[in-house]
Amino acid sequence: MLTLILLGPELEWSLTDLASRTGASVSTVQREVDRAKQAGVVSSRRLGSARLVRAAASPLTAPLAELLLRSFGPRQVLAEELSGVEGIEAAYLFGSWAARYAGEAGRAPADLDVLVIGAPDRDDLDDAAQRAEERLAREVNVTIRSAAWWREGADGFHTDVTRRPLVPVFVEEGAE
């Protein structure tokens, strides 16, 4: 629950949404939200009969979000979902999310850009990306390129991707 809330600080979640996403009961989510609110990590407001929850502006929020990001964030979720897809030699997060992860200033990214190196089955890859999207509550955009392109690419996309921050999701031994 905290991962969803703190890693999407621009989003508000209803208790029902959080319960649905986490597989917990609404009463359990409400109890945990109350604890997190008491600790100063989340804030909530009423909108009609719904209680909406979001990350609080607190000195505790950033360090806790950083810990959750490194432990349960996009890199870990994508590694889990992509690991079962045959034909992937390497996968990297790139673009604005990777830049923020590397410490570059800027707006919070709305989506995740993933570069997959290899020759995976597109349907299997799309299924894995969809599962990651559902778990992360963020759009996942996948770009596939060959190992030869990765080693020898000279186009503008290759230049742009390789000069900016890349976050390895996973790399098979000998693939880099």
Secondary structure per residue as TSV (DSSP state, phi and psi in degrees):
chain	resnum	aa	ss	phi	psi
A	1	M	-	360.0	-47.3
A	2	L	H	-63.9	-34.0
A	3	T	H	-61.0	-46.2
A	4	L	H	-61.3	-46.1
A	5	I	H	-70.5	-49.9
A	6	L	H	-78.7	-25.8
A	7	L	T	-88.4	-1.4
A	8	G	-	-131.4	62.9
A	9	P	T	-62.1	-18.3
A	10	E	T	-84.3	-8.0
A	11	L	-	-97.8	150.3
A	12	E	-	-113.3	141.3
A	13	W	E	-121.7	135.8
A	14	S	E	-80.2	158.8
A	15	L	H	-60.8	-36.2
A	16	T	H	-64.9	-43.6
A	17	D	H	-60.4	-45.4
A	18	L	H	-62.9	-40.7
A	19	A	H	-63.6	-43.7
A	20	S	H	-63.3	-45.0
A	21	R	H	-68.9	-32.9
A	22	T	H	-96.3	-13.9
A	23	G	T	79.0	12.3
A	24	A	-	-97.0	164.8
A	25	S	-	-76.6	158.3
A	26	V	H	-61.1	-38.3
A	27	S	H	-65.2	-37.6
A	28	T	H	-66.5	-44.4
A	29	V	H	-61.0	-44.0
A	30	Q	H	-59.9	-43.9
A	31	R	H	-62.3	-44.2
A	32	E	H	-69.4	-37.4
A	33	V	H	-62.9	-42.4
A	34	D	H	-60.3	-41.4
A	35	R	H	-64.9	-44.7
A	36	A	H	-66.2	-36.0
A	37	K	H	-67.0	-42.5
A	38	Q	H	-62.6	-34.1
A	39	A	T	-78.4	-9.8
A	40	G	T	85.7	17.0
A	41	V	S	-93.5	-30.2
A	42	V	E	-127.5	160.2
A	43	S	E	-125.9	160.5
A	44	S	E	-143.9	160.0
A	45	R	E	-148.1	159.4
A	46	R	E	-96.7	138.8
A	47	L	E	-133.5	99.9
A	48	G	T	65.0	-127.4
A	49	S	T	-91.7	-4.8
A	50	A	E	-89.8	144.5
A	51	R	E	-104.9	120.0
A	52	L	E	-103.6	137.2
A	53	V	E	-122.5	142.7
A	54	R	E	-149.8	169.3
A	55	A	E	-63.9	138.0
A	56	A	-	-86.1	153.5
A	57	A	-	-82.2	97.3
A	58	S	S	-146.1	150.6
A	59	P	T	-63.0	-19.3
A	60	L	T	-81.4	-25.7
A	61	T	H	-63.4	-49.3
A	62	A	H	-61.5	-48.9
A	63	P	H	-64.1	-38.0
A	64	L	H	-68.1	-40.8
A	65	A	H	-62.1	-39.9
A	66	E	H	-62.2	-44.2
A	67	L	H	-62.2	-45.0
A	68	L	H	-65.6	-40.0
A	69	L	H	-58.9	-46.6
A	70	R	H	-73.0	-25.0
A	71	S	H	-97.4	-37.5
A	72	F	H	-133.7	14.4
A	73	G	S	-82.4	-166.8
A	74	P	H	-54.0	-40.4
A	75	R	H	-59.3	-45.6
A	76	Q	H	-70.1	-43.3
A	77	V	H	-63.2	-45.9
A	78	L	H	-63.7	-39.7
A	79	A	H	-59.7	-43.4
A	80	E	H	-63.4	-46.8
A	81	E	H	-72.8	-36.3
A	82	L	H	-82.5	-19.3
A	83	S	T	-61.0	-25.6
A	84	G	T	-89.7	0.0
A	85	V	S	-92.4	116.5
A	86	E	T	-66.9	147.0
A	87	G	T	93.0	-1.3
A	88	I	E	-90.6	121.2
A	89	E	E	-90.1	-33.3
A	90	A	E	-159.0	157.2
A	91	A	E	-145.1	139.5
A	92	Y	E	-136.3	143.2
A	93	L	E	-84.8	136.6
A	94	F	E	-138.7	-178.4
A	95	G	T	80.7	-154.4
A	96	S	H	-64.4	-36.5
A	97	W	H	-64.5	-45.4
A	98	A	H	-62.8	-37.4
A	99	A	H	-63.8	-43.8
A	100	R	H	-65.5	-40.0
A	101	Y	H	-61.5	-35.0
A	102	A	T	-81.8	-2.2
A	103	G	T	100.0	2.8
A	104	E	-	-71.8	138.6
A	105	A	-	-72.1	154.1
A	106	G	S	153.8	174.6
A	107	R	-	-65.0	151.0
A	108	A	-	-63.0	132.3
A	109	P	-	-71.0	142.7
A	110	A	S	-87.5	-19.7
A	111	D	E	-140.8	176.8
A	112	L	E	-120.6	130.7
A	113	D	E	-104.7	125.5
A	114	V	E	-122.5	127.5
A	115	L	E	-101.7	120.6
A	116	V	E	-108.1	126.0
A	117	I	E	-103.0	127.7
A	118	G	E	135.8	-155.4
A	119	A	-	-137.5	65.0
A	120	P	-	-77.2	161.3
A	121	D	-	-69.3	124.5
A	122	R	H	-61.8	-38.4
A	123	D	H	-64.5	-44.2
A	124	D	H	-62.6	-40.7
A	125	L	H	-65.9	-43.2
A	126	D	H	-62.2	-39.7
A	127	D	H	-62.3	-43.6
A	128	A	H	-64.4	-42.0
A	129	A	H	-64.3	-39.7
A	130	Q	H	-63.6	-42.7
A	131	R	H	-62.4	-41.2
A	132	A	H	-64.0	-42.0
A	133	E	H	-57.2	-45.9
A	134	E	H	-63.8	-41.6
A	135	R	H	-70.2	-35.2
A	136	L	H	-95.9	-12.3
A	137	A	T	56.7	38.1
A	138	R	S	-143.2	144.7
A	139	E	E	-65.3	138.2
A	140	V	E	-117.1	117.6
A	141	N	E	-106.2	119.8
A	142	V	E	-107.7	132.9
A	143	T	E	-118.4	130.1
A	144	I	E	-106.7	134.6
A	145	R	E	-137.6	154.7
A	146	S	-	-76.5	162.1
A	147	A	H	-63.1	-35.9
A	148	A	H	-64.4	-41.8
A	149	W	H	-60.6	-43.0
A	150	W	H	-60.8	-42.2
A	151	R	H	-76.4	-39.0
A	152	E	H	-122.4	2.9
A	153	G	-	-56.9	139.8
A	154	A	-	-129.9	8.3
A	155	D	S	-82.0	172.9
A	156	G	H	-62.3	-38.1
A	157	F	H	-64.0	-45.0
A	158	H	H	-58.8	-46.0
A	159	T	H	-60.9	-45.9
A	160	D	H	-64.6	-46.6
A	161	V	H	-65.0	-42.4
A	162	T	H	-80.7	-14.4
A	163	R	H	-93.0	-12.4
A	164	R	S	-104.6	169.3
A	165	P	-	-59.2	138.7
A	166	L	-	-124.4	137.0
A	167	V	E	-114.1	112.0
A	168	P	E	-63.8	128.6
A	169	V	E	-85.3	-50.2
A	170	F	E	-165.5	155.2
A	171	V	E	-138.8	123.0
A	172	E	-	-65.8	148.0
A	173	E	T	-55.9	129.9
A	174	G	T	82.9	0.4
A	175	A	-	-85.9	-20.0
A	176	E	-	-82.7	360.0
